[in-house]
Amino acid sequence: MKVELGRCLLQERLDEAGMTIEELAQELLFKKERIVDFIENKRVMSLKIALSVADTIGCAVERLYERID
């Protein structure tokens, strides 16, 4: 079964975790702009980055993007 990704839900997950974009960027050693690009759907996270993000903010990796079946 092929899965398509919809919009990025990272901002919602950050809000739930009580974490800012700046804090996530600092924790992962990324530039803030890279995180913003994910949130604005200008860039899609690789699996490695998505796993790191999910682990850092305490959510399941599946919750970082809408899923289109």
C-alpha positions in Angstrom: 0.0 0.0 0.0 1.4 3.4 -1.0 1.1 6.1 1.6 1.2 9.8 0.7 2.1 12.5 3.1 -0.1 15.5 3.6 0.8 18.7 5.4 3.4 18.7 8.2 1.9 18.7 11.7 5.1 19.7 13.5 3.8 23.0 14.8 0.8 21.3 16.4 3.1 18.7 18.0 5.5 21.4 19.3 2.5 23.2 20.8 1.4 20.0 22.5 4.9 19.5 23.9 5.2 23.1 25.0 8.3 23.5 22.9 9.3 26.3 20.6 10.8 26.1 17.1 14.0 27.6 18.5 14.2 25.0 21.3 13.8 22.2 18.9 16.4 23.6 16.5 18.8 24.0 19.3 18.2 20.5 20.6 18.8 19.0 17.2 21.6 21.3 16.2 19.6 22.6 13.2 19.1 26.1 12.0 15.7 27.5 12.9 15.0 28.1 9.2 15.2 24.4 8.6 12.5 23.6 11.1 10.3 26.4 9.7 10.8 24.9 6.2 9.3 21.6 7.5 6.4 23.4 9.2 5.6 25.4 6.0 5.9 22.3 3.8 8.8 23.6 1.9 10.9 20.6 2.8 10.0 17.0 3.8 11.8 15.5 6.8 13.9 12.4 6.0 13.1 9.4 8.1 16.2 10.0 10.2 15.2 13.5 11.0 11.6 12.6 11.6 12.7 10.0 14.1 14.9 12.5 15.9 12.2 15.1 16.0 9.6 12.6 17.3 12.0 11.4 20.0 12.9 14.9 21.0 9.3 16.2 21.3 7.9 12.9 22.7 5.4 11.9 20.0 5.0 9.0 17.5 6.7 9.7 14.2 3.4 9.0 12.4 2.0 12.1 14.1 4.4 14.5 12.3 2.5 14.5 9.0 -1.1 14.1 7.8 -1.5 10.8 6.0 -3.3 10.6 2.7 -4.6 7.1 1.8 
